[in-house]
Amino acid sequence: MTIPSPRSAYIHIPFCRRRCFYCDFPISVLGERRRGESSGSVAEYVELLLQEIQVTPVLGGPLRTVFFGGGTPSLLSVSQVEQILQALRRRFEIEADAEISMEMDPGTFDRKHVQGYAAQGVNRVSLGVQSFQDASLAACGRVHRVTDVYQAVADLEAAGIENWSLDLISGLPHQTLADWAENLERAIALRPTHLSVYDLTIEPQTPFGKAYQAGTAPLPSDAATVAMLRQAQQVLTTAGYDHYEISNYAQPGHQCQHNRAYWENQSHYGFGMGATSYTQHQRFGRPRTRRAYADWVHAYQARGGRRDCPETPLAERVLDGLMVGLRLREGVSLQPVAELGEGVLRGAIAMLQPHLDHGLAVLTHTPSGPHLRLTDPDGFFLSNTVIVSLFEALESAVNGQA
């Protein structure tokens, strides 16, 4: 395989006002009154980001996408966003029409903030709404309420942000199918160009993980959560949204280009606490606490930006490509599997046969080789089953050749 050049950069902003009850991301809690303009912790972290960016080797052309994720990036001041984007422009350059996205939470910004972010180049916003019921928001530990959602959308529109996404979570405590239908209806009424619909995942070390078990009250049953996802697929596609990825829907021309870089297993830079880079066939992460990340940055500077990590083995790269590529509606070519051996490819196809028979996946033969895609919605809903089968087939075949 040729070594692709990274053209995307992810910037992790770990700060939140409080930790949501379902969250296991690497974050740092600021409290409900502080933000980038008034926090020494944020200022120190931004300086570390700038140092990391400055020493990172330039491995490709100008950036096509930049994504501020978190955490809550909308807690940054306009000046801090400006500093980070200027550092990226100086080090890597950013294409004039690049997609520059920022995750923002209702209640953490005002119109002036959005106008300032837009003036620095932010042209896409991912708004973390999660629910249109105050009771659900409170049950999740979210700070904002529904009135904040509508104010946030008004501020985005007033600032001229036309390309914005809205996030929803299904399967929340006490959530009913009627609640979910209302969420979908109110989301569509706001006319976002993109919608992300995530099924609640219970992570072990979170408050939800300690209090609940998936599929048991007060969480909806497994059957109810599947019904919610099916309802989302029906309602959103009927409303004109393209179900282009398992959890994502977009109006024509508004797919998230940054996330597509992940799903297409493209090389990308990562910066910040807990972020992961994938460059030169090497995947490497950063520490998940601010103190450890600071130590890592200083050591990285001392090494002159050199990384001490092995190249990801071919079999692992192939499996990674299949796992993320199958999330896309168009699916993924199986031809890279043949690089592991024709026997490996035959074994993978044989392992997939039950899923093909049950209508969860479709295998087509093209001039460039076999191509696999999941069906919508059933294949998408059971994607993990198909991916596990592929993993087992590849692991078995590769080990058999060893």
Order of alpha helices (4+ residues) and beta strands (2+ residues): beta-beta-beta-alpha-beta-alpha-beta-alpha-beta-alpha-alpha-beta-alpha-beta-alpha-alpha-beta-beta-alpha-beta-beta-beta-alpha-alpha-beta-alpha-alpha-beta-beta-alpha-alpha
